[in-house]
Amino acid sequence: MTDAEERDREEKERRRRLMRGEPIRQVRLLPEAELSEKYDALMELSADPSVTNRDAQMRYVARAQVYADELTRRETVRQGERMEALTTSLNRLTWWIVGLTVIIAIATIVGAFLTVTAWAGA
């Protein structure tokens, strides 16, 4: 087998591996770096001038979208977790403000009461 035939065979095998559809639970287990690599490789294939078959190009793009969707889903989960942590912090801060406001109100009432009793005794 010549070098050109070997390269063609390797390229066909690479394309076959990229287009093999994993179950969603397998996609969810892939590390983000691998998801990005697969997405990039498929998008590169879809733009390859040697791929003239429009259906093949669209299949590459559709398969790449699976990986892009998983990356988006993970980012959405992370953002949700950050928002939940922020909400918890804001809730805690609100209760601190309420507590301090009550203490200030009580101190103001006690101060006013002491002022009135001091004036009444004078």
N, C-alpha and C positions, 0 to 999 in steps of 0.2 A: 504494500500500500504506500502511495506517495505521501509526501508531506501535505499537499493540498487536499488529498482525499481524507487524510487523518484529521486535518483541521475542519473540513466539512462535516465529518462524522461527529467530532467533538462539539461543533456548533449545533448540529441537529439534536444531539443528546442534551446539551444545555437548554435549548429551547423546549424540548420535551419535559425536562425537569421543572422549568419555570411554569409551564402551562398545566402541570399536574395539579389538580385541585385538592387541597387539603380540607378535611372537615373543619368546621368553624372552631371547634375546641382546640384543634392543632394550631390553627392560625393564632388563636388567643394565647397560646403558650410560647409562640416565637418571640425572641428578644426584639426590641425595637430596632436595633442595628440591622438585624436580618430582614425585618419587614421593609426597612428603608432600602436595603440593597436589592431586594426582590422587586420593589416598586421601580427603582431606578433602572434596573436591568430590563424590565418589561417595557418601560417607556422608551428606553433606548432602542429596543427591538422594534417598537411600533414606528419609530422615526427612521429606522434603517432603510436607506434607499434601495437596498437589494430586496426588501420585502415589498413586492408590488401588488400582492393580493390584498385588496381592501378588507376582506373578511378577516384575514389573519391579523392585520393591523388592529382592527376593532376588537378581536379576541384578546390581543395583548393589552390593549387599553382597559378592557373590561376586567381582565384578571388583575391588572395593576390597581384598579379601583378597589378591589377587595382589601389589598394591603393598605391603601390610603385610608379606607374606611376604618380599619382596625386602629391605625395610628390616631385618627381623629377621635375614635371612641375612647382610647386610653387618655388622650389629652382632656376630653370632656370629663372623664371620671376624676382625673387629677384636679381639674378646676372645681368640680363639685365638692371634693374633699377640702380644698382650700376655702371655698365659700362657707362650708359648714364650720370649719375652724374659726373663720372670721366672725360668723354669726354668733358662735359660742363666746368669743372674746367680747363682742359688742354687748351681748346679753349680760355677761359678768360686769362689764364696765357700767352698764345702765343701773344694775343693782347697787354698785358702789356709789354712784351719783345719788340714787334715791336715799340710800342710808346716810350719806353725808348731808343731804338736804334736810332730812328729818332731824339730825343732830343740830344743824344750824338753826332750824326752826325752834327746837326745844331751847337752845341757848338764848335765842332772841326773846322768847317768852319769859324765861327765867330772868334775863337781864331787865326786861321791861317791868316785871313784877318787883324785882329788887329796887329799881329806880322809883317806882310808885310808892313802895313801902318806905323808902328813905325820905321821900318828899313828904309823905303823910306824917312821919315821925318828927319832922323838923319844924 
